[in-house]
Amino acid sequence: MSERHHVTGLAVYLAVFLALMVFTAVTVWASFVHLGPFNDLVAMAIAFTKATLVVLFFMQVRHASRMAKITVVAGFLWLAILFGITLTDYFSRGFLG
């Protein structure tokens, strides 16, 4: 079975690096802005976006087989489930006391 090897250009890596640096600056900025109950949501959205960029470009999932893409999506879904379970504890603490 012959595998295609895709070569990603330097310009793409530099653009992704620049995007990651911009999102890092947005993360720092967001930490100083009071968004009320949305602070955690904004932080998670920024982190998810940065993780997606890393997975797609630096881990070459964009050019991977369909099975590899399904595995990555399943991993992210499992991570979302684990975060959801953790957040149920975090959000229900006010109900008990």
N, C-alpha and C positions, 0 to 999 in steps of 0.2 A: 504494500500500500504506500503510495507516494504522498508525502505531506508537502503542501505549499508553504513556503516560508515568506512571510511578508516583512519587508524592511520599512520601518517608519522613519521618516526624515527628521533631521535635527530641528527644523522649524516647528514641527508638531510638538516635539518634546519641550522646546522653549516656550511655546504658547501655553501648554499645559502647566509648565512650571510657573509661568507668569500668572495664570489663573489661580493656582494654588497659593501663590503669594498674596494675591488680591483677596482671596477668601480668608487667608490668615489675618490680614489687616482688618477685614470685616469682622472676624471673630473677636479681635482685640477691641475694636470700636463697640461692638455689641455688648461686650462685658461691662462697659462704662455707661451704657444707656439703660435706663430703667423702663422695662417694657411690661412690668407687672407680672401676671401669670404666664406671659408668653416668652420670658427669658429662656427657659429650658427648651421650649419648642424651637425658637430661633437658633439656639446653639446646636441642637440636634440636626436641624435642617442644614446648617452650614457644614457640620461634620459629615453628614450623609453625602452631601454634594462633593466634598473633598475626597471622601473614600471612593465614591463612584468614579471620579476622574483617575485616581490611582489605579483602581481595578481595571478600568477600560483601557487606559493607555500604557501605563508602566508594566502591568501584568499581562498585556497583550490579549485581553479577553475579547476585544473588538474583532480580532481575526482568528479566534479560536473556533473549535468545532461546536456544533449545536449542543452536543452532550456537555461540553465544558461550560457553555453559557447557562444551560439548565441547572448544572451543579452550583454555579455562582449565584443564580437567582434563588435557588433553594436555600443556600447558606444565608443569604440576606433575609429571606423570609423567616428562617429559624431565629436569626438574630433579632428580628423585629418582634417575634413571639416572646423571646426571652426578655427584651426590653419592656414589652407590654406587661408581662407577669411582674417584673420588678416595679413598674410604675403603679400597678394596682396597690401594692403595699404603700408606696410613697403618697398616693392620692387619698388612701383610706385612713391615714393616721389621725386626721382631724375628727373622724367619726367616733373614735373610741374615748377620747378624753376631752 
